[in-house]
Amino acid sequence: MNIPVSSTRPVFDNAKSSSALVVEGGAMRGIFAAGVLDAFLEHQYQPFRRAYGVSAGSTNLIGYLSGDLGRNRKIITGHACRADFIDWKRFAKGGHLCDVRWLWQQSFADVPLSLETYLTGGTELWVTTTSALTGQPRYFRIDEHNMHDVFTASCSLPIAYRDYPEVDGEPMTDGGFADSIPVIKAYEDGARDITVVLSRPPGYRKKPPRFKFVPKRLFRAYPALAEASMRRANQYNASLAFIENPPADCTIRMIAPPENFAVGRLTRKPDLLDQGYQDGHRAGLIYLDDLSPLQT
């Protein structure tokens, strides 16, 4: 199986002060990143100064930075597969299709999170949300005070989750709307050695909405979100272009699912999720194996 793990530049000094990990979201497609991050945990690989997560990428990261091996897999294949989370009948009656607040709170209550490990560790976790008022990305450094609001907001798929969770009094929605892969943000913050975990195979490009009136109608209460929706494809594809052709002073390593990756945004079939996890775990091991000669 061809699992893409690539470096777009010769490796420079891997000093922790300038290293970053960026993890894309994608709802149930996050099972791939869960596998990658478990491979990292198994080998005690955590050289990053900062981590940047969006939606499911952010919740995967808090499990990784807390050192909780297997936690993300357990939540995605367990809690996220329940009707409490995804319920088409509820959605048809005007409720949430994906109740992200329930998912975060219930999994937080049921599946232990070694939060103190993160809080006392040396890695900052930054989570992306999208302001419903401006359509612009907002980045929050996670702590014990803001985590519940920020994770819920970052994972709030527009339409699928009918509320706009507030963070610091501002209504928010899915961070992927404004910055799905915050690799440019990581670079602007000073990172020069960046690892990016994607949730789509290499070569994927996002297509813009075919009909502009659709987002305008869907987000008529928040016109800035309609504008964000229409520029989302360009922003997403610009991030991929940055990954493929980074500045000369930056190393970017990409870990992406294989071409036959079969997990979709709302996939709940156990066999597909297990295969998606194994794809990620294998990709993580290959990444570490390829990296090891550079660390000797």
Legacy VTK file of the C-alpha trace (Angstrom):
# vtk DataFile Version 3.0
C-alpha trace
ASCII
DATASET POLYDATA
POINTS 296 float
0.000 0.000 0.000
1.345 3.393 -0.940
1.122 5.660 2.125
2.347 9.144 1.241
4.892 10.560 3.668
6.887 13.350 2.094
9.350 16.099 2.933
9.278 19.093 0.646
12.640 20.505 1.745
15.957 19.177 3.058
15.735 18.922 6.829
17.279 21.819 8.733
17.865 21.972 12.488
14.930 20.256 14.229
15.062 22.536 17.262
11.899 22.205 19.318
11.566 25.981 19.570
10.637 26.223 15.878
8.787 22.936 15.351
5.035 22.598 14.955
2.404 19.938 14.332
-0.712 20.795 12.305
-3.682 18.405 12.218
-6.614 18.845 9.852
-10.180 18.027 10.881
-12.806 16.214 8.845
-15.210 14.698 11.399
-14.971 10.877 11.181
-12.018 11.174 8.802
-10.143 12.121 11.970
-9.696 8.395 12.578
-6.625 8.607 10.326
-4.973 11.234 12.527
-5.929 9.176 15.601
-3.813 6.345 14.185
-0.891 8.624 13.326
-0.838 10.200 16.777
-1.074 6.838 18.539
2.007 5.718 16.604
3.766 8.854 17.855
2.712 8.124 21.437
3.859 4.512 21.254
7.340 5.755 20.374
7.278 8.735 22.752
7.670 11.096 19.811
6.714 14.611 20.840
9.274 17.170 19.605
6.815 19.983 18.902
6.765 23.445 20.449
3.285 24.198 19.176
0.366 22.189 17.815
-2.470 23.568 15.693
-5.766 21.734 15.341
-9.054 22.268 13.597
-12.328 20.544 14.461
-11.637 16.797 14.924
-7.943 17.592 14.530
-8.077 19.668 17.700
-9.711 16.976 19.811
-7.261 14.420 18.443
-4.429 16.698 19.515
-5.572 17.151 23.117
-5.592 13.372 23.507
-2.110 13.147 22.016
-0.659 15.995 24.078
-2.202 14.480 27.208
-0.406 11.229 26.470
-3.588 9.153 26.338
-2.829 6.310 23.947
-5.986 4.957 22.287
-8.312 7.648 23.637
-9.105 9.209 20.262
-9.752 5.857 18.644
-12.100 4.874 21.450
-14.131 8.078 21.110
-14.380 8.023 17.311
-15.348 4.341 17.109
-17.560 4.537 20.203
-19.228 7.807 21.189
-19.100 9.305 17.683
-20.942 6.294 16.266
-23.922 6.639 18.608
-27.256 8.112 17.631
-26.730 10.660 20.399
-24.135 12.208 18.093
-25.319 11.563 14.522
-29.104 11.362 14.127
-30.781 12.013 10.780
-34.279 11.759 12.264
-33.448 14.440 14.819
-32.057 16.588 12.033
-35.221 16.168 9.946
-37.228 17.449 12.910
-35.109 20.587 13.212
-32.456 19.349 15.633
-28.743 18.732 15.246
-27.448 16.221 12.756
-24.154 16.105 14.667
-24.470 17.090 18.322
-20.869 18.116 18.914
-21.526 19.544 22.364
-22.894 16.185 23.520
-19.943 14.377 21.929
-17.313 16.527 23.617
-18.959 16.621 27.041
-19.956 12.952 27.168
-16.607 11.671 25.954
-14.849 14.001 28.392
-16.919 12.473 31.205
-16.544 8.850 30.081
-13.025 8.562 28.660
-10.215 9.706 30.973
-8.140 12.635 29.741
-4.785 13.237 31.452
-5.219 16.978 31.176
-2.502 17.793 33.691
0.040 16.190 31.355
-0.892 18.705 28.686
-1.085 21.673 31.056
2.374 20.999 32.493
3.920 19.979 29.187
5.998 22.079 26.857
3.650 22.186 23.877
1.052 24.884 23.269
-2.188 23.727 21.623
-3.832 26.328 19.384
-7.337 25.629 18.095
-9.023 27.334 15.162
-12.630 28.505 15.125
-14.485 30.710 12.645
-16.247 33.857 13.777
-19.854 33.842 12.628
-19.802 37.633 12.721
-16.722 38.234 10.570
-16.120 34.935 8.777
-12.473 35.183 9.854
-10.407 32.562 11.690
-9.869 32.908 15.423
-7.036 31.047 17.134
-7.205 30.146 20.828
-4.486 28.722 23.005
-6.158 25.935 24.964
-6.204 25.979 28.758
-8.399 24.456 31.446
-10.722 27.473 31.365
-11.576 27.787 27.651
-11.220 24.220 26.413
-14.867 23.141 26.601
-16.154 26.163 24.686
-13.356 26.228 22.116
-13.411 22.514 21.238
-17.187 22.589 20.846
-17.017 25.682 18.635
-14.200 24.357 16.461
-16.137 21.137 15.779
-19.509 22.802 15.110
-20.209 21.895 11.508
-22.472 24.615 10.059
-26.021 23.410 9.423
-25.222 19.969 10.906
-24.926 21.690 14.293
-27.596 24.353 14.400
-26.125 26.490 17.184
-23.216 28.929 17.095
-21.314 28.297 20.343
-19.904 31.427 21.916
-16.273 31.922 22.834
-15.509 35.155 24.689
-19.028 36.314 23.869
-18.623 35.856 20.110
-20.658 33.273 18.119
-18.406 30.730 16.433
-18.571 27.810 14.045
-16.333 25.125 12.539
-12.717 26.283 12.315
-12.394 24.601 8.936
-14.614 27.231 7.389
-11.894 29.878 7.670
-8.634 27.918 8.017
-8.878 24.160 7.526
-5.125 23.550 7.611
-3.458 26.315 9.669
0.026 25.660 8.308
0.505 29.267 7.171
-0.505 30.414 10.660
2.137 28.090 12.124
4.756 29.587 9.814
3.701 33.136 10.672
4.072 32.235 14.353
7.693 31.289 13.749
7.569 27.547 13.048
10.215 26.464 10.552
9.931 22.682 10.921
6.301 21.709 10.423
4.593 18.329 10.289
1.104 18.319 8.746
-1.408 15.485 9.138
-4.103 15.700 6.466
-7.434 13.900 6.268
-7.588 13.715 2.458
-5.244 11.817 0.112
-2.544 13.730 -1.778
-3.788 15.465 -4.893
-7.159 16.365 -3.415
-8.356 19.883 -4.137
-11.504 21.486 -2.775
-14.030 22.752 -5.300
-15.874 26.053 -4.807
-19.672 26.102 -4.391
-21.428 25.761 -7.746
-24.233 28.130 -6.825
-23.439 31.253 -4.821
-27.044 31.724 -3.770
-26.934 28.514 -1.676
-24.496 29.700 1.038
-26.128 33.129 0.963
-29.445 31.508 1.760
-28.080 29.026 4.296
-26.219 31.733 6.213
-28.527 34.672 5.672
-28.368 35.458 9.409
-24.561 35.626 9.178
-23.614 37.040 5.755
-19.895 36.972 6.585
-20.132 33.180 6.845
-21.634 33.049 3.373
-18.610 34.966 2.099
-16.278 32.644 4.005
-18.013 29.656 2.431
-17.452 31.019 -1.049
-13.736 31.628 -0.507
-13.148 28.434 1.473
-11.953 26.387 -1.500
-9.363 28.995 -2.469
-8.113 29.235 1.106
-7.920 25.453 1.460
-6.096 24.974 -1.814
-3.686 27.800 -0.966
-2.731 25.911 2.208
-2.020 22.791 0.166
0.087 24.836 -2.247
2.056 26.209 0.721
2.653 22.667 1.985
3.876 21.523 -1.425
6.057 24.605 -2.003
7.053 26.106 1.350
9.422 29.061 1.776
13.116 28.285 1.512
13.596 28.610 5.274
10.905 26.074 6.153
10.734 22.274 6.195
7.276 20.738 5.837
6.609 17.025 6.206
3.210 15.756 5.147
1.361 12.671 6.361
-1.754 11.907 4.322
-4.198 9.016 3.897
-3.690 6.552 1.043
-5.580 6.947 -2.221
-8.037 4.208 -1.245
-8.909 5.803 2.110
-12.582 4.903 2.519
-13.667 6.951 5.549
-16.001 9.852 4.844
-17.123 12.733 7.028
-20.004 10.742 8.551
-18.784 7.139 8.166
-19.797 4.874 11.049
-19.074 1.398 9.679
-16.725 -0.332 12.152
-14.657 -2.089 9.485
-14.021 1.135 7.561
-13.132 3.036 10.717
-10.764 0.280 11.808
-9.095 0.302 8.395
-8.829 4.101 8.561
-7.138 3.858 11.947
-4.726 1.220 10.703
-3.929 3.406 7.677
-3.022 6.239 10.027
-1.060 4.070 12.437
0.961 2.600 9.569
1.598 6.055 8.119
2.801 7.269 11.510
5.234 4.374 11.814
6.567 4.961 8.298
7.048 8.629 9.103
9.037 7.790 12.238
11.089 5.194 10.407
11.928 7.662 7.625
12.783 10.323 10.197
15.010 8.194 12.441
18.228 8.451 10.363
17.927 12.252 10.583
17.896 12.102 14.381
21.035 10.002 14.793
LINES 1 297
296 0 1 2 3 4 5 6 7 8 9 10 11 12 13 14 15 16 17 18 19 20 21 22 23 24 25 26 27 28 29 30 31 32 33 34 35 36 37 38 39 40 41 42 43 44 45 46 47 48 49 50 51 52 53 54 55 56 57 58 59 60 61 62 63 64 65 66 67 68 69 70 71 72 73 74 75 76 77 78 79 80 81 82 83 84 85 86 87 88 89 90 91 92 93 94 95 96 97 98 99 100 101 102 103 104 105 106 107 108 109 110 111 112 113 114 115 116 117 118 119 120 121 122 123 124 125 126 127 128 129 130 131 132 133 134 135 136 137 138 139 140 141 142 143 144 145 146 147 148 149 150 151 152 153 154 155 156 157 158 159 160 161 162 163 164 165 166 167 168 169 170 171 172 173 174 175 176 177 178 179 180 181 182 183 184 185 186 187 188 189 190 191 192 193 194 195 196 197 198 199 200 201 202 203 204 205 206 207 208 209 210 211 212 213 214 215 216 217 218 219 220 221 222 223 224 225 226 227 228 229 230 231 232 233 234 235 236 237 238 239 240 241 242 243 244 245 246 247 248 249 250 251 252 253 254 255 256 257 258 259 260 261 262 263 264 265 266 267 268 269 270 271 272 273 274 275 276 277 278 279 280 281 282 283 284 285 286 287 288 289 290 291 292 293 294 295
